[in-house]
């Protein structure tokens, strides 16, 4: 969409506001709304000013003036506002007109340009499977004298004996029993369908939706793949629409990886491939699982850099509550065809040459999609450039149920980091692949690590409720 078409859309739909949005380091969206009558072609040249010092991880107060520069190709009409509003995603610039090197969206665009200059291919496609929970009640507190959380869902396994429903109607979802049951066990069909309707209206192509494995309202909706930056834009839109649709139904949605203990967590399995024009570079009819050597080197780069990569694809302390053995967690740094116990799965069912792709199963939705997709692409490209062969480095293929291997057999299999602190340590040691093409600056990486270490510290220094159970009677 051009600037002129954006202005025509505003006029034709009698829009009252234009909502300019950007994302911070953690992937949270921020916005400033401007009256539609004040938005013209000049707005798209000069941008919208904001205070960068009020955004965590950006700038100090002495250099706080920053500019949101709107991207006319990212527009859609907000489906939730009472006053008709157009949403526009923005890049961040300094007042001097320079692209801000800590802007996640700009980093994604630089990653795409680096691919095009690398000689490998022209386009990288991404398709995230971003799982989420829908709860009926969420309460939490972390104070000096108290710390707790409580989540509840009408379909949760622990509510088979609850009386507060005014007559318990049963049909609860058992632990690990939530994969694609029909209603009334699946109580969220209509909410997911409504989310899909709105996503379709705002430009996303929906492929399917279903209930996921965990009890207490775990869901998944898949939308069509796109290029790196567009997919990140689409994921921001997706999360916004999921959260607000759930709220309209009197419920709340979370993309937190592990909001409940003892059942599957929510991941963001990320499918990815590279094309050169219209030619898929990951396909070879004679290769393992129809994978080309290029694809295998890409896998090698992902698995080789995985400990550092995970600091960007799983960047929360809660991420590592999901990344534990069992619960279908992709903790094993190997690749395999059609095998969901491996960190990298090669889909083989109903796959055409153009559909040939790899699926990195480790990421979750606490990641900033612009940063996570860019980091995955750079790791893969580094694997292609340096011909990192996963078969020679002990990364597989391993076509077995890894969860059922003996302890002795698992000894040679590398695992993901066990904590965010460990992943950040790995990123400090292995970051140069991210600076290829100046996609990530060293300043960005240092700032990101420092920012995330503060999160680790905030969790580490607080008393945990379970410690009372373990130690109160010492």
N, C-alpha and C positions, 0 to 999 in steps of 0.2 A: 504494500500500500504506500502510495506517495503522500507527501505532505498535503497536496491539493485534495487527494481523496479523503484524507483524514478530516480536513476542514469541511468537505461536502458531507461526510458521515455525521459530523456534529450538527450541521444545519438540517439535514434530512430527517434526523431522528430527534430533533428538538432537545438535544442534550444540554444539561445545565452545568455540568462540571467535567473537568478533565483531571484525572487522577494520575499524577506522575509518580512512578515507583522505582525503587532500586533495592538491592539486597546487601546486607552486611556480611561480615566474614563468616558468621555462623549459618547464613542462608535465610535469615528472617527478612521478610519484606517490610519496607518503610514507604510512606507515601505523603505527598502534599497535593491538596486539591485546589485547583484554580478555576474561577468562573469561566465557563466556555466562551463567553463574550470577550474575555481578555486574551484568548488564545488565538494566535494568527501565525502566519508563516515565519515571522520574526522570532516567535517563541521557540521554533524548532532550530533556529540558528544560534540564538543566545542562550537557550536553556532556562532552567529554573534554579534559583539559588537556594542553598540550605546550609545548616550549621553542621559541619563534619565533626566537630568536637563532641557532639552529643551522641555520636554513633560509636559504640564500643569497637576498639581496634582500628579506628580511622586516624584522626588528627588531633593535635593539641589545640587548646583554646586560642593560642597565639597565631595559629594558621588555619582557622576554622572555616573560612569562607570556601565553599565548594559549589559546583554546578552540576545539576542533573541535565544531561543532554538526551532528549527523547528520541526513540527509534520508531519512526512511523510504521514500520512493518510489524510491530509487536502489539498493535491496538486491538482491543475488544471491548464490547459494551458490558459493564458490570451487571451481572444478573441479580444482584441483591440490594442495591441501593434504592431507597424510596425516591430520590431525586436522580433522574437519568444521568449516568456518569460513564465517561469513556476512560478506560485504563490504558496507560502507555508505559512500557518498560523503558528504562533509561540507562545510559552509561554515565560514569562520573568523571568530571574534568576538574582541573585546578582553575582558579580565576585567570591564569595566564594562557589558558586554552590547551593545556597538555592533558593527555589521557592519564588518569590517576592509576598508578601501578598496583594499588591495592583494591581496585574495583574488580570484583569477581566476574562480572559479565564481560568486561574488557579482556580479562585473562582468557576466557573461553573463546573470544573472537581471535585473539592472538594465537591460540592453539590451532584453530582452523587454518589460519594463514601459514603457520609453520608446517602443517601437513602438506599444504599446496606447494610450498617451497622445497619440501624434502625430496621430491621426486618419487615418492612412494605411491601416492594417489591424489585424488582431488577432493574427496568427500568422506567424512566419517559419519556413520549413522549410529544413533543410540536409542535404546528403548528400555526404560526402567520399569520394573514391576514393583511399585511402591505400596507395600502393605500397610494397613492401619487397623486400629481398634475403634469400635464405636461403643461408648459407655453411656449408662444412664445416670451415673453419679460419680463424681471425682472429688476427693477432698485430700488436702495435704497441708502440712505445716512444718517449718524448720526454724525453730526459735532457740533461744538460749536454754530454755527449760523443757522443751518438748520437741519431738520429731516423729512424724508419722505420715503415712499415706493410706488412702482407702479408695478403691475403685469398685464399681458394681455394675452389673449388667443383668437384665431380666432373663437372659438365656444362659447365664453362667452356671457351671456345674455345681458350685457351692450353694445354689439357691433352690435345690430340689425340695428342701424342707421349709422354705420361707413362707410365712403366713401373711406378710404385709401386702401381698398382691390382691387381697380381697378374694381369695380362692386361687390356689396355685394351679396353673393350667399345664404344668409339667412341660415336656418337650424341651428340656434343657440340653445344651451342647456339652457332651462329656469331654474330659481332658484329652487332648489330641484327637477329638472326635468331630471336629468341625469342618472337615474337607468336603465341600460340595453336597451337603444334605439338602433335601427339599424342605419347604415350609410344611408345618409350622416350626420345625426345629430351626431352620434358617428364618429368623424373624426380621432380617434386614434387607430382603429382596427389594422392596419398594423404595427404600432409601437409596440403595445402590443404583436402581434404575433411574431415579430422579437425578442423582448425581450425573449419571451418564447422559441424560437428556440435556442437562445444562452444559456439560462439557461439549457435547455435539453442537449446541447453539453457539458456543464461543469458539468453535473452529477445530476442536480435536476430533479425530476419528477413533471411535471406540471399537475395540476388538472383542472384549468379553468382560464379564464380571462374575464373581462368585464368593461364597463364604470360604474362609481359609481354615487351616487346621486347628488353631487354638480355640479354646472355649472363650466365652465372654465377648463375643462380637468382633472377631478378627475377619477382615475383608481384603479383597484385592480387586482392582479394576485395571485393565490393560488398555492403553491407548497406543495409536500407531507411532512407529519410529519416525524420527526426523533427524536433521543435521544437529550437530552438537549444541550450538547456542539456542537454536529453536526448541530443541528438546528440553533444555534447562528452563527456558521461558515457559514451555508447556507444563513442566513439572511444578513450577511456582503457581501457575494457574490452577492446576489440578489440586494441589494442597489447599489453596484458598477456597475452591469450590467444595471440596470434601468437608472442610471445617465448617463452612457457613451453611451448607445444606443440612448437616447433622444438627446444627444449632436450631434451624427452622423446625426440625422434628422434635425439639426438646431434648436432644441428646448431644453428646460431645465426642469429637473424633481426635485421636492422637496418632502421630507417626513415630512416637517413642519406641525404640527397639524392644525394650523388655519392661512393659508396665505391670505384668503379672508374673509371679514366680511359679515355676514348675510346669510350664507349658511353652509351646513354641513362641518365639519372638517374631517381630516384624522386620523383614529385610527389604532391600531394594536391589534385587537381582537385576544386573544391567547387561542387556544384550548389546553387542557392538560389532561393527564390520566396517571395512574400508572399500570404497569403489574408486576406480579410475575412469571417470566419465560414467558410462553405463555398464562398465565391466566389473563384476564382483571379484575382488582380489583374494577372498578367503576360500574360494571353491577350487577343488581339484578332484575330479571323479575317481582318481586312482589313489588319493591320499587317505590317511587314517581319518575315518568318519567324514570323508570327502573334504578334508581340510588341506589347503595348499601349504607349501613351505612358509610362505609369507604369514599365513594365519598362525602356524606353529611358532614362528619366531615372535609374533605378537603376544601369544600366550606366554612364551618364555620371558618376555619383558615384564608382563603383569606379575608372574609368579616370582621372578627374581627380585623385583622391587617391592613386592607385596608388603613386607613389614613397614617400610616407609610410606608406601601408598595408603595404607590403612589409616594413617594419621589424618588423611584427607577424606577417605571414603567412609570411615567409621569414627568420627571425631568427637565422640562424647564418652563420658565415663560409663553411661548406661549401655553403650554399644557393646561393651565387653561382658555385660551380663547375658547378652544374647550369644556372643562368640565363645561358647563353652561346649564341650562334647555332648552329643545327644541333641534332642529337640530340632533335628534336621539342620543344625548350625554348620555352615561351611568353614570349618576351622582347619581343614587339611589342604596344604598348599601343593596340590596336584591337579592334573587335568584328566578328563575322562569323557567318553561319549554317553550322553543320556543319563549321567550318574549324578544325582543330587547330593551325594555325600562328598563331592569334590569341590574345591573352591572355584575351579573353572570347569563348567559343563559345556559340552558341544551338543546342541540340540540336533536330533536326528529324525524326529517324527515329523512328517508332512513338511519337509524342508526342500525348497527348490534351490538351484544354483544361486539365484539372487538372494535367497533367504539364508544362505550359509553365513553363520555368525558364531561368535563365542559368547558365553554368558558368565560373567564374573559374579558369583553369588554372595560374596562377602559384604558388599556395601549395605548401608542402611540410610534411612531418610533423615537422620540428624545431619547428614552431610549437606554442604552447600553444593547444589548440582553443577553450577558453573565450574567450581574448583574440582569436584570429584571427577566429572567427565573429562576435563582437561588433563588431570593427572593420569587417569587411565590411558588416555590416548598417548600421552608422552611416554609413559612406561612401555606401552606396546610398540611405539615407533622406535624407542631405544632398543627393544628386542630385535626389531627388523634390521636396524642399522648395524648392530653388533652381532647379528645372527646368533642370538641366545637360544640355543636348542633345548627345550625343556626335557626332551628324551635323554639327552646326555648329562643332564644335571640332576637326575633323580626325581623329576616332577611328573613322572608318568610316561605314557598313559597307564592309569590304574583302574581297570574295569572290574572292580569288586566293591562290595558294600564295606566301606572303610570303617564304619562304626562297629562292625562285627569282627574286625581283625584282632588278633591277639596283641597283647602289649609288646611282644617281641617283634611282630611284623610291623607295628607302628613306629618302631624306634627310628627308622630311616626316613620317616615322613616329616617334613617341616610343618610346623603349625603357625598360625597367626599369633601376633603378640597377645599377651594375656591381660594387658591394661593399656589405657590411653597413654600413661607415662612411658611405657615401654615402646609404644608406637612412635611417640614424639622423639624418643632417644634414637630410634631407627631413622627417622626423618633427618635428624641432625647429622647423622653419619652418611646418609644416602639421599642427597637432594639434587645432585648435578643434572640428572636426567630431566628434572623439572625446569631447569634454567636454559635448556636447549632452545634456540630461537628467541631467547629473552622472554619466554612466555611467562614464567614466574621469575620475579627478581629475588636476589638474595635478601634484600630488605623485606620483601613480602614474607618470605619463608621464616626469617628470624622473628618478625613481628607476630606471625601466625603461631609459631611455637610458644612464644612468650604469652600470648593471649590464651592459648589452650592450657598451658601449665597453671595458669591462675584458676581455671576450672577444676583441674586435678586437685590443687591445693584446697579449694573451697570444700570439696567432698572429703578429702583425706582428714582434715582437722575437725570434722564434726562427728559427734557421737552417733552411732548407728543404733536403731532400736533393737536389732538382733543381738547387740553386745550385752544388753541387759539380760537376755535369756542365757547367754553364754557365761557371763562373768559376774552378775550381781551378787551371787552367793559365794564369791571367792573367799 
